[in-house]
Amino acid sequence: MIASPPPDPICLRVNDAARMIGVGRTKLYALIAAGEVETVKLGKATRITTASLHDLIKRQREG
């Protein structure tokens, strides 16, 4: 039986999200404060949706 690859994550930790788009934590928090990136609170943990990161990059490309 061939194992299927793990699914892509839908949320990331702040450090991982910042690394994914090539910015620091401070810049990512600024993007969150500006409403450019969507967050989800899971208890006390803040997670960044990968969809919002893809949308951010798409918006930056377009203009």
VOPAGU-2260 file (C-alpha; in pm, 1 decimal, decimal comma):
REM VOPAGU-2260
SITE   aa  ch    i         X         Y         Z
SITE  MET   A    0       0,0       0,0       0,0
SITE  ILE   A    1     132,9     341,5     -95,2
SITE  ALA   A    2     112,9     600,3     179,3
SITE  SER   A    3     -41,7     928,8      76,4
SITE  PRO   A    4     146,0    1248,1     161,2
SITE  PRO   A    5      29,0    1439,2     466,8
SITE  PRO   A    6    -223,6    1713,4     392,0
SITE  ASP   A    7    -103,8    2072,5     366,1
SITE  PRO   A    8    -158,4    2261,6     691,8
SITE  ILE   A    9    -442,5    2513,8     700,9
SITE  CYS   A   10    -289,6    2707,3     991,7
SITE  LEU   A   11      67,0    2783,6    1093,4
SITE  ARG   A   12     244,0    2913,9    1400,7
SITE  VAL   A   13     354,0    3276,3    1374,9
SITE  ASN   A   14     722,8    3186,5    1331,5
SITE  ASP   A   15     644,5    2932,5    1059,7
SITE  ALA   A   16     412,2    3173,2     877,6
SITE  ALA   A   17     674,4    3449,0     886,9
SITE  ARG   A   18     936,7    3209,7     750,8
SITE  MET   A   19     697,3    3092,5     479,4
SITE  ILE   A   20     662,4    3443,7     334,3
SITE  GLY   A   21    1015,7    3557,7     414,2
SITE  VAL   A   22     947,7    3824,2     678,0
SITE  GLY   A   23    1023,9    3858,7    1046,3
SITE  ARG   A   24     778,0    3818,9    1332,3
SITE  THR   A   25     749,9    4196,5    1379,6
SITE  LYS   A   26     652,2    4250,2    1016,0
SITE  LEU   A   27     401,5    3965,4    1032,4
SITE  TYR   A   28     241,1    4114,8    1343,7
SITE  ALA   A   29     221,6    4449,3    1159,3
SITE  LEU   A   30      43,9    4275,1     870,2
SITE  ILE   A   31    -196,6    4115,8    1119,5
SITE  ALA   A   32    -266,5    4454,0    1284,5
SITE  ALA   A   33    -332,9    4606,3     941,0
SITE  GLY   A   34    -584,0    4331,7     862,8
SITE  GLU   A   35    -371,8    4193,6     579,8
SITE  VAL   A   36    -336,5    3847,2     734,5
SITE  GLU   A   37    -607,2    3640,9     903,2
SITE  THR   A   38    -548,4    3481,1    1241,2
SITE  VAL   A   39    -728,7    3214,0    1438,1
SITE  LYS   A   40    -710,8    3183,6    1816,3
SITE  LEU   A   41    -691,8    2826,8    1943,6
SITE  GLY   A   42    -700,9    2869,9    2317,9
SITE  LYS   A   43    -410,1    3103,0    2389,9
SITE  ALA   A   44    -229,4    3015,3    2068,3
SITE  THR   A   45    -245,1    3239,4    1762,6
SITE  ARG   A   46    -236,2    3065,6    1427,9
SITE  ILE   A   47    -213,0    3216,0    1080,3
SITE  THR   A   48    -425,3    3068,6     802,8
SITE  THR   A   49    -225,1    2958,0     502,0
SITE  ALA   A   50    -506,4    3082,1     277,6
SITE  SER   A   51    -455,6    3437,3     405,5
SITE  LEU   A   52     -82,1    3412,0     335,8
SITE  HIS   A   53    -150,7    3299,7     -20,9
SITE  ASP   A   54    -404,1    3583,0     -59,1
SITE  LEU   A   55    -150,6    3836,4      71,9
SITE  ILE   A   56     109,4    3729,7    -182,6
SITE  LYS   A   57    -151,7    3731,7    -460,3
SITE  ARG   A   58    -257,2    4088,4    -367,8
SITE  GLN   A   59     106,2    4200,4    -359,8
SITE  ARG   A   60     167,7    4056,6    -706,1
SITE  GLU   A   61    -138,5    4226,2    -852,1
SITE  GLY   A   62     -59,4    4554,9    -728,0
